[in-house]
Amino acid sequence: MSEPTVTPDSEHRGLVGLLPPAMRDFALLARFDRPIGWWLLFWPCAWGVWLTGSGFQPALIAWLLLGSIAMRGAGCVYNDIVDADLDRQVARTALRPVASGRVSLRAAWTWLLALCAVGLIVLLQLRWQAQLVALGSLALVAAYPFMKRITHWPQAWLGLVFTWGAPVGWVALRGDYLGAMLALYAAAFFWCMAYDTIYALQDREDDALVGIRSSALRLGGRVRLGVGLFYAACILCLAGAFWQLRPDPLVLFALIPAAAHFGWQVATLDPDDGAGALARFRSNRWAGALVAAACFVVGNA
């Protein structure tokens, strides 16, 4: 059997690249070749855990990381099942396993259920309040793949879905200061709006041809301004969350590294450079880590 072709933005040359071709297709379907996705899903979980002031919580963090990997994979499989016809019309996604026919719909659904089973195991490790919060995201997740067909702002819907780990991480440890938790969730929402707008820059031409909508297309020539405003809103919401817990101007200094990173992204973003946009999108794994460090310092100092 010949080696499966991979999408242009794949990072498959690591462990995924060592898998036999048939197994590799399922790894590619769950985007195990692109760890940036589960980092972006995981970091808001860590923000919520560490800002509670409950310490490092290594066991909880490990479970949330496993859940992020599994559920991000499940979300990608579901998205590819729903979007198979659209994916065939976009150059970057035409070679995905379901769109190309290398993985059947039946096999994709089976793989989706297996990943969801891992997510269920993780869910059962949380206290019941956090379980209820986590389950509250299911309707949003199910609707997400259809948003690009009906709204110019599917990134906003993704912002609601992909950052749900922030309230889950918070409620897993405490049930007070809900205003701080909501401000943290809002910060994660705007962060997602910014980085996914950057990601959508790669597909603007193909998206316009096949009728897919995105914030990158909606913003047009004001993409850099829009991304900058999203990042600024993220920092302001983080500042609000921190202030509610510790009303001390010194806590705001913890946000300087993340703010500087966001500023670098905006200052160097070229909307017409797909490779550059992808690099700045991927750099958000480090931006998320900088915010996580700030949450830990403010929550546990």
Buried (B, 14 or more C-beta within 10 A) or exposed (E): EEEBBBBEBBBBEEEBBEBEEEEBBBBBBBBBBBBBBBBBBBBBBBBBBBBBBBEEBEEBBEBBBBBBBBBBBBBBBBBBBBBBEBBBBBEBBBBBBBBBEBBEEEBBEEBBEBBBEBBEEBBEBBEEBBBEBBEEBEEBBEEBBEBBEEBBBBBBBBBBBBBBBBBBBBBBBBEEBEEBBBBBBBBBBBBBBBBBBBBBBBBBEBBEEEEBBBBBBBBEEEBBEBBBBBBBBBBBBBBBBBBBBBEEEEBBEBBEBBBEBBBEBBEEBEBEBBEBBBBBBBBBBBBBBBBBBBBBBBBEE
